[in-house]
Amino acid sequence: MALATNSPNQTSYDVIIIGGAIMGASAAWFLSDNKDFNGRVLVVERDPSYENCSTTHTNSCMRQQFSTALNVQISQFAADFVKNIRSYMGGDERVPELSIRSFGYMYLADTEAFADVLRESQQVQLAQGAATQLMTPAQIAAAYPFYNVEDIVLGSINLVDEGLFDAGAVFDWWRRQSRERGVEYVQNEVVAINRNAAGNRVESVTLKSGDVVACGQVVNASGPRAAATARMAGIDVPVEPRKRYSWIFKADTPLDRDLPLTIDPSGVHVRENGGGTYQCGGHADVDPAVDYDDYVMDFSIWENHVWPILATRIPQFETIKVQSEWAGHYAYNTFDHNAILGPHSELTNFLFLNGFSGHGLQQSPAMGRGIAELVAHGEYRSLDLSPFAYDRIPAKRPIVEKAVI
């Protein structure tokens, strides 16, 4: 069934944001909160139910265990924002007080080479003030006796500001408060991006409803559909949808303490969910790009790959019952798995907010703030996010981030 559309109230906006999920909502809210910006903002979202967007299919967790200092700093701001959301939102008493359930991420290394990566990354994290601890197999077994660590060389965990948070509440309040401040959301779809006569600026977008809307700047916040949006502007961006599977299961014999978000050396990951239930994620060994609307489950992945790994790593998970399962998409940056942020090098009023490769939820506060600063001031003022600029792609200058799940 075709989605309904509705037309914008105006024919011209200072900023049009294409995509209203977590990144678009963050950029819109931070623009509404920037005292130096008083322009009109339009957010165009094709499906405001967000039924299949990456935002609603995530682990809803954050971590500081990255191998680059900037990615650590981005997550540290996310933690501060979540823990102080009411203050950031002007002391609005309707906004809930939030916290982080800091059960940590547990990286398990089964080779010395992987252990060396954890050691090197810990030094980066400690330099930024993170509380990452390295653990020997004996220490892991003492603290978390449910793990099978026979093949493990080293573990890495951080129990401060690393774990589960209420991302849905953050998302809801960004949308709610920005609307109250004048940001306009419409259910519609951008079907064309129109350049000026010189070809060096976007002057308008055409919507599925037929409306042609002028703009000062346009932000591509369309998640896994980023490349399709960019192509309408004549730009290539290396972002594609990659399918990721999730399962909620109940254990017959629940663990006697919180389960960290555990990253098995195989890549399968599992975390505490509460009430004797757990959330697990993984993907097929062959991991191609998929169609934008492909959310079909592959049930064999659970039976033949994920469950055997879980039962081996945590023997109490030999007897479990799946309660729900779904497939979602990573907005996967095939170039270097990191964000692509800021203006295109030639079409300078076309801004990227793309390619987060599974890190988007936890990075959304810093990235939305950064886009708002670029729009309002022409520069980053809080955290220098310029290493994520688009021009690194044609220059073949990747950011090497070793902690990608």
WOQUIDA-V220728 format. One record per helix or strand. SS is the DSSP state (alpha for helix, beta for strand). FROM is the first residue (numbers start at 1). TO is the last residue. If there is no record, write none. Layout:
SS;FROM;TO  SS;FROM;TO
//
This chain:
beta;12;18  alpha;22;33  beta;41;45  alpha;54;57  beta;61;62  alpha;69;83  alpha;85;88  beta;101;101  beta;105;109  alpha;112;127  beta;133;135  alpha;137;143  beta;147;147  beta;154;157  beta;163;164  alpha;167;180  beta;184;187  beta;190;195  beta;202;207  beta;212;220  alpha;223;232  beta;239;251  beta;261;263  beta;269;274  beta;277;282  beta;289;289  alpha;299;313  beta;314;314  alpha;315;318  beta;320;333  beta;340;343  beta;350;354  alpha;360;377  alpha;386;388  alpha;391;394
//
